[in-house]
Amino acid sequence: MFGGNKVKIDKSVLERCRKCAEVAGYASVEEFIEHVLEKELKGIEEAGTSDEAITESLKGLGYIS
């Protein structure tokens, strides 16, 4: 999964990703997750390129505290 890299994802989140990937017509759950991550990263990066801006964005999204 993910080009040989391993990422731990909560089982319920992975199942939701599988369902969404199938409904949206993605070739695989990995393709769907990569697309979602790319979209989220682009949004964060466009909000500001400084580490501080990225940290604040991630805090606002609840990814870090």
Biopython code that builds the backbone (N, CA, C, O; Angstrom):
import numpy as np
from Bio.PDB.StructureBuilder import StructureBuilder

atoms = [
    (1, "MET", "N", (0.843, -1.179, 0.000)),
    (1, "MET", "CA", (0.000, 0.000, 0.000)),
    (1, "MET", "C", (0.884, 1.235, 0.000)),
    (1, "MET", "O", (1.897, 1.262, 0.699)),
    (2, "PHE", "N", (0.531, 2.245, -0.757)),
    (2, "PHE", "CA", (1.215, 3.529, -0.790)),
    (2, "PHE", "C", (2.677, 3.394, -1.212)),
    (2, "PHE", "O", (3.567, 3.935, -0.555)),
    (3, "GLY", "N", (2.922, 2.683, -2.294)),
    (3, "GLY", "CA", (4.266, 2.609, -2.845)),
    (3, "GLY", "C", (5.285, 1.968, -1.926)),
    (3, "GLY", "O", (6.459, 2.338, -1.961)),
    (4, "GLY", "N", (4.879, 1.042, -1.123)),
    (4, "GLY", "CA", (5.797, 0.381, -0.217)),
    (4, "GLY", "C", (5.893, 1.042, 1.143)),
    (4, "GLY", "O", (6.449, 0.460, 2.074)),
    (5, "ASN", "N", (5.364, 2.241, 1.275)),
    (5, "ASN", "CA", (5.337, 2.922, 2.574)),
    (5, "ASN", "C", (4.128, 2.447, 3.350)),
    (5, "ASN", "O", (3.098, 2.102, 2.771)),
    (6, "LYS", "N", (4.260, 2.431, 4.659)),
    (6, "LYS", "CA", (3.145, 1.991, 5.493)),
    (6, "LYS", "C", (2.625, 3.164, 6.293)),
    (6, "LYS", "O", (3.390, 3.919, 6.894)),
    (7, "VAL", "N", (1.314, 3.302, 6.290)),
    (7, "VAL", "CA", (0.645, 4.349, 7.046)),
    (7, "VAL", "C", (-0.469, 3.681, 7.839)),
    (7, "VAL", "O", (-1.274, 2.937, 7.279)),
    (8, "LYS", "N", (-0.516, 3.945, 9.142)),
    (8, "LYS", "CA", (-1.578, 3.375, 9.958)),
    (8, "LYS", "C", (-2.801, 4.278, 9.878)),
    (8, "LYS", "O", (-2.717, 5.484, 10.107)),
    (9, "ILE", "N", (-3.934, 3.675, 9.551)),
    (9, "ILE", "CA", (-5.203, 4.395, 9.449)),
    (9, "ILE", "C", (-6.236, 3.616, 10.249)),
    (9, "ILE", "O", (-6.325, 2.393, 10.144)),
    (10, "ASP", "N", (-7.005, 4.328, 11.038)),
    (10, "ASP", "CA", (-8.075, 3.710, 11.810)),
    (10, "ASP", "C", (-8.961, 2.879, 10.872)),
    (10, "ASP", "O", (-9.293, 3.319, 9.771)),
    (11, "LYS", "N", (-9.334, 1.693, 11.313)),
    (11, "LYS", "CA", (-10.116, 0.784, 10.476)),
    (11, "LYS", "C", (-11.411, 1.404, 9.975)),
    (11, "LYS", "O", (-11.785, 1.208, 8.819)),
    (12, "SER", "N", (-12.100, 2.153, 10.838)),
    (12, "SER", "CA", (-13.366, 2.747, 10.421)),
    (12, "SER", "C", (-13.146, 3.837, 9.367)),
    (12, "SER", "O", (-13.963, 3.997, 8.460)),
    (13, "VAL", "N", (-12.051, 4.579, 9.484)),
    (13, "VAL", "CA", (-11.733, 5.610, 8.489)),
    (13, "VAL", "C", (-11.368, 4.947, 7.163)),
    (13, "VAL", "O", (-11.795, 5.405, 6.104)),
    (14, "LEU", "N", (-10.588, 3.879, 7.216)),
    (14, "LEU", "CA", (-10.215, 3.166, 6.001)),
    (14, "LEU", "C", (-11.448, 2.589, 5.304)),
    (14, "LEU", "O", (-11.543, 2.627, 4.077)),
    (15, "GLU", "N", (-12.373, 2.065, 6.072)),
    (15, "GLU", "CA", (-13.597, 1.519, 5.472)),
    (15, "GLU", "C", (-14.411, 2.627, 4.797)),
    (15, "GLU", "O", (-14.958, 2.429, 3.711)),
    (16, "ARG", "N", (-14.485, 3.775, 5.436)),
    (16, "ARG", "CA", (-15.181, 4.923, 4.830)),
    (16, "ARG", "C", (-14.491, 5.331, 3.531)),
    (16, "ARG", "O", (-15.154, 5.662, 2.548)),
    (17, "CYS", "N", (-13.151, 5.307, 3.530)),
    (17, "CYS", "CA", (-12.398, 5.632, 2.325)),
    (17, "CYS", "C", (-12.674, 4.623, 1.221)),
    (17, "CYS", "O", (-12.823, 4.989, 0.055)),
    (18, "ARG", "N", (-12.740, 3.350, 1.597)),
    (18, "ARG", "CA", (-13.042, 2.311, 0.600)),
    (18, "ARG", "C", (-14.404, 2.548, -0.050)),
    (18, "ARG", "O", (-14.543, 2.455, -1.269)),
    (19, "LYS", "N", (-15.400, 2.852, 0.768)),
    (19, "LYS", "CA", (-16.748, 3.091, 0.246)),
    (19, "LYS", "C", (-16.773, 4.308, -0.666)),
    (19, "LYS", "O", (-17.368, 4.270, -1.743)),
    (20, "CYS", "N", (-16.128, 5.385, -0.236)),
    (20, "CYS", "CA", (-16.101, 6.607, -1.050)),
    (20, "CYS", "C", (-15.348, 6.382, -2.354)),
    (20, "CYS", "O", (-15.768, 6.858, -3.409)),
    (21, "ALA", "N", (-14.238, 5.659, -2.281)),
    (21, "ALA", "CA", (-13.447, 5.379, -3.482)),
    (21, "ALA", "C", (-14.269, 4.602, -4.497)),
    (21, "ALA", "O", (-14.223, 4.874, -5.697)),
    (22, "GLU", "N", (-15.011, 3.640, -4.001)),
    (22, "GLU", "CA", (-15.843, 2.818, -4.883)),
    (22, "GLU", "C", (-16.947, 3.655, -5.526)),
    (22, "GLU", "O", (-17.154, 3.593, -6.738)),
    (23, "VAL", "N", (-17.646, 4.427, -4.718)),
    (23, "VAL", "CA", (-18.752, 5.248, -5.216)),
    (23, "VAL", "C", (-18.250, 6.287, -6.223)),
    (23, "VAL", "O", (-18.905, 6.553, -7.232)),
    (24, "ALA", "N", (-17.090, 6.864, -5.940)),
    (24, "ALA", "CA", (-16.548, 7.928, -6.797)),
    (24, "ALA", "C", (-15.836, 7.381, -8.039)),
    (24, "ALA", "O", (-15.456, 8.145, -8.926)),
    (25, "GLY", "N", (-15.659, 6.067, -8.097)),
    (25, "GLY", "CA", (-15.076, 5.453, -9.283)),
    (25, "GLY", "C", (-13.557, 5.426, -9.334)),
    (25, "GLY", "O", (-12.973, 5.304, -10.410)),
    (26, "TYR", "N", (-12.917, 5.538, -8.183)),
    (26, "TYR", "CA", (-11.455, 5.438, -8.145)),
    (26, "TYR", "C", (-11.046, 3.998, -8.398)),
    (26, "TYR", "O", (-11.785, 3.068, -8.078)),
    (27, "ALA", "N", (-9.867, 3.821, -8.973)),
    (27, "ALA", "CA", (-9.360, 2.481, -9.269)),
    (27, "ALA", "C", (-9.019, 1.707, -8.004)),
    (27, "ALA", "O", (-9.082, 0.478, -7.985)),
    (28, "SER", "N", (-8.654, 2.435, -6.937)),
    (28, "SER", "CA", (-8.285, 1.780, -5.681)),
    (28, "SER", "C", (-8.486, 2.753, -4.529)),
    (28, "SER", "O", (-8.614, 3.961, -4.732)),
    (29, "VAL", "N", (-8.511, 2.213, -3.328)),
    (29, "VAL", "CA", (-8.614, 3.054, -2.142)),
    (29, "VAL", "C", (-7.345, 3.889, -1.995)),
    (29, "VAL", "O", (-7.398, 5.024, -1.521)),
    (30, "GLU", "N", (-6.216, 3.333, -2.397)),
    (30, "GLU", "CA", (-4.961, 4.073, -2.327)),
    (30, "GLU", "C", (-5.002, 5.313, -3.217)),
    (30, "GLU", "O", (-4.546, 6.386, -2.822)),
    (31, "GLU", "N", (-5.549, 5.158, -4.415)),
    (31, "GLU", "CA", (-5.678, 6.298, -5.332)),
    (31, "GLU", "C", (-6.572, 7.380, -4.732)),
    (31, "GLU", "O", (-6.263, 8.568, -4.825)),
    (32, "PHE", "N", (-7.672, 6.970, -4.123)),
    (32, "PHE", "CA", (-8.585, 7.913, -3.483)),
    (32, "PHE", "C", (-7.901, 8.651, -2.340)),
    (32, "PHE", "O", (-7.992, 9.876, -2.251)),
    (33, "ILE", "N", (-7.223, 7.924, -1.471)),
    (33, "ILE", "CA", (-6.563, 8.533, -0.312)),
    (33, "ILE", "C", (-5.472, 9.490, -0.781)),
    (33, "ILE", "O", (-5.327, 10.581, -0.229)),
    (34, "GLU", "N", (-4.714, 9.096, -1.781)),
    (34, "GLU", "CA", (-3.669, 9.977, -2.304)),
    (34, "GLU", "C", (-4.280, 11.271, -2.852)),
    (34, "GLU", "O", (-3.747, 12.356, -2.619)),
    (35, "HIS", "N", (-5.385, 11.158, -3.572)),
    (35, "HIS", "CA", (-6.049, 12.345, -4.114)),
    (35, "HIS", "C", (-6.538, 13.266, -3.000)),
    (35, "HIS", "O", (-6.351, 14.481, -3.072)),
    (36, "VAL", "N", (-7.157, 12.701, -1.980)),
    (36, "VAL", "CA", (-7.656, 13.495, -0.854)),
    (36, "VAL", "C", (-6.497, 14.181, -0.129)),
    (36, "VAL", "O", (-6.599, 15.356, 0.223)),
    (37, "LEU", "N", (-5.404, 13.462, 0.095)),
    (37, "LEU", "CA", (-4.236, 14.050, 0.753)),
    (37, "LEU", "C", (-3.630, 15.170, -0.082)),
    (37, "LEU", "O", (-3.292, 16.226, 0.453)),
    (38, "GLU", "N", (-3.488, 14.951, -1.389)),
    (38, "GLU", "CA", (-2.946, 15.984, -2.270)),
    (38, "GLU", "C", (-3.800, 17.249, -2.227)),
    (38, "GLU", "O", (-3.274, 18.361, -2.179)),
    (39, "LYS", "N", (-5.112, 17.071, -2.245)),
    (39, "LYS", "CA", (-6.031, 18.216, -2.207)),
    (39, "LYS", "C", (-5.887, 18.983, -0.886)),
    (39, "LYS", "O", (-5.852, 20.213, -0.879)),
    (40, "GLU", "N", (-5.806, 18.261, 0.211)),
    (40, "GLU", "CA", (-5.668, 18.885, 1.528)),
    (40, "GLU", "C", (-4.315, 19.585, 1.654)),
    (40, "GLU", "O", (-4.239, 20.703, 2.164)),
    (41, "LEU", "N", (-3.256, 18.937, 1.194)),
    (41, "LEU", "CA", (-1.926, 19.537, 1.251)),
    (41, "LEU", "C", (-1.858, 20.815, 0.428)),
    (41, "LEU", "O", (-1.265, 21.803, 0.861)),
    (42, "LYS", "N", (-2.456, 20.802, -0.741)),
    (42, "LYS", "CA", (-2.469, 21.989, -1.595)),
    (42, "LYS", "C", (-3.154, 23.151, -0.883)),
    (42, "LYS", "O", (-2.669, 24.282, -0.921)),
    (43, "GLY", "N", (-4.274, 22.872, -0.240)),
    (43, "GLY", "CA", (-4.991, 23.915, 0.491)),
    (43, "GLY", "C", (-4.169, 24.492, 1.623)),
    (43, "GLY", "O", (-4.160, 25.705, 1.836)),
    (44, "ILE", "N", (-3.483, 23.634, 2.345)),
    (44, "ILE", "CA", (-2.644, 24.092, 3.458)),
    (44, "ILE", "C", (-1.461, 24.899, 2.930)),
    (44, "ILE", "O", (-1.133, 25.958, 3.465)),
    (45, "GLU", "N", (-0.828, 24.391, 1.882)),
    (45, "GLU", "CA", (0.339, 25.073, 1.326)),
    (45, "GLU", "C", (-0.021, 26.428, 0.734)),
    (45, "GLU", "O", (0.772, 27.367, 0.815)),
    (46, "GLU", "N", (-1.209, 26.545, 0.138)),
    (46, "GLU", "CA", (-1.630, 27.818, -0.436)),
    (46, "GLU", "C", (-2.002, 28.833, 0.639)),
    (46, "GLU", "O", (-1.964, 30.039, 0.394)),
    (47, "ALA", "N", (-2.356, 28.356, 1.814)),
    (47, "ALA", "CA", (-2.735, 29.248, 2.908)),
    (47, "ALA", "C", (-1.527, 30.011, 3.434)),
    (47, "ALA", "O", (-1.690, 31.086, 4.012)),
    (48, "GLY", "N", (-0.363, 29.503, 3.256)),
    (48, "GLY", "CA", (0.866, 30.139, 3.730)),
    (48, "GLY", "C", (1.990, 29.142, 3.675)),
    (48, "GLY", "O", (1.796, 27.963, 3.970)),
    (49, "THR", "N", (3.157, 29.598, 3.303)),
    (49, "THR", "CA", (4.263, 28.659, 3.141)),
    (49, "THR", "C", (5.130, 28.526, 4.382)),
    (49, "THR", "O", (6.010, 27.667, 4.432)),
    (50, "SER", "N", (4.894, 29.361, 5.383)),
    (50, "SER", "CA", (5.737, 29.269, 6.575)),
    (50, "SER", "C", (5.327, 28.069, 7.424)),
    (50, "SER", "O", (4.174, 27.640, 7.402)),
    (51, "ASP", "N", (6.274, 27.546, 8.158)),
    (51, "ASP", "CA", (5.988, 26.431, 9.062)),
    (51, "ASP", "C", (4.926, 26.830, 10.078)),
    (51, "ASP", "O", (4.073, 26.023, 10.449)),
    (52, "GLU", "N", (4.985, 28.074, 10.520)),
    (52, "GLU", "CA", (4.017, 28.556, 11.506)),
    (52, "GLU", "C", (2.601, 28.558, 10.923)),
    (52, "GLU", "O", (1.651, 28.173, 11.605)),
    (53, "ALA", "N", (2.456, 28.985, 9.683)),
    (53, "ALA", "CA", (1.141, 29.013, 9.038)),
    (53, "ALA", "C", (0.601, 27.601, 8.849)),
    (53, "ALA", "O", (-0.585, 27.349, 9.062)),
    (54, "ILE", "N", (1.475, 26.683, 8.450)),
    (54, "ILE", "CA", (1.060, 25.288, 8.270)),
    (54, "ILE", "C", (0.650, 24.689, 9.606)),
    (54, "ILE", "O", (-0.357, 23.986, 9.681)),
    (55, "THR", "N", (1.413, 24.955, 10.662)),
    (55, "THR", "CA", (1.089, 24.454, 11.994)),
    (55, "THR", "C", (-0.266, 24.976, 12.448)),
    (55, "THR", "O", (-1.073, 24.221, 12.991)),
    (56, "GLU", "N", (-0.517, 26.253, 12.230)),
    (56, "GLU", "CA", (-1.804, 26.841, 12.628)),
    (56, "GLU", "C", (-2.959, 26.222, 11.840)),
    (56, "GLU", "O", (-4.027, 25.974, 12.399)),
    (57, "SER", "N", (-2.752, 25.975, 10.553)),
    (57, "SER", "CA", (-3.786, 25.338, 9.739)),
    (57, "SER", "C", (-4.094, 23.935, 10.243)),
    (57, "SER", "O", (-5.258, 23.550, 10.346)),
    (58, "LEU", "N", (-3.052, 23.171, 10.556)),
    (58, "LEU", "CA", (-3.249, 21.807, 11.060)),
    (58, "LEU", "C", (-3.935, 21.814, 12.415)),
    (58, "LEU", "O", (-4.750, 20.938, 12.702)),
    (59, "LYS", "N", (-3.615, 22.794, 13.252)),
    (59, "LYS", "CA", (-4.297, 22.925, 14.544)),
    (59, "LYS", "C", (-5.770, 23.233, 14.321)),
    (59, "LYS", "O", (-6.637, 22.647, 14.969)),
    (60, "GLY", "N", (-6.050, 24.148, 13.407)),
    (60, "GLY", "CA", (-7.430, 24.516, 13.107)),
    (60, "GLY", "C", (-8.246, 23.351, 12.579)),
    (60, "GLY", "O", (-9.452, 23.276, 12.814)),
    (61, "LEU", "N", (-7.597, 22.444, 11.869)),
    (61, "LEU", "CA", (-8.270, 21.267, 11.334)),
    (61, "LEU", "C", (-8.369, 20.135, 12.361)),
    (61, "LEU", "O", (-9.031, 19.125, 12.124)),
    (62, "GLY", "N", (-7.703, 20.317, 13.502)),
    (62, "GLY", "CA", (-7.759, 19.306, 14.543)),
    (62, "GLY", "C", (-6.766, 18.181, 14.391)),
    (62, "GLY", "O", (-6.839, 17.193, 15.122)),
    (63, "TYR", "N", (-5.817, 18.306, 13.440)),
    (63, "TYR", "CA", (-4.834, 17.259, 13.230)),
    (63, "TYR", "C", (-3.753, 17.254, 14.305)),
    (63, "TYR", "O", (-3.207, 16.201, 14.635)),
    (64, "ILE", "N", (-3.444, 18.432, 14.852)),
    (64, "ILE", "CA", (-2.471, 18.518, 15.923)),
    (64, "ILE", "C", (-3.019, 19.447, 17.006)),
    (64, "ILE", "O", (-3.919, 20.247, 16.751)),
    (65, "SER", "N", (-2.474, 19.334, 18.202)),
    (65, "SER", "CA", (-2.961, 20.196, 19.282)),
    (65, "SER", "C", (-1.850, 21.040, 19.846)),
    (65, "SER", "O", (-2.078, 21.827, 20.765)),
]
sb = StructureBuilder()
sb.init_structure("model")
sb.init_model(0)
sb.init_chain("A")
sb.init_seg("    ")
for serial, (resi, resn, name, xyz) in enumerate(atoms, 1):
    if name == "N":
        sb.init_residue(resn, " ", resi, " ")
    sb.init_atom(name, np.array(xyz, "f"), 0.0, 1.0, " ", f" {name:<3s}", serial, name[0])
structure = sb.get_structure()
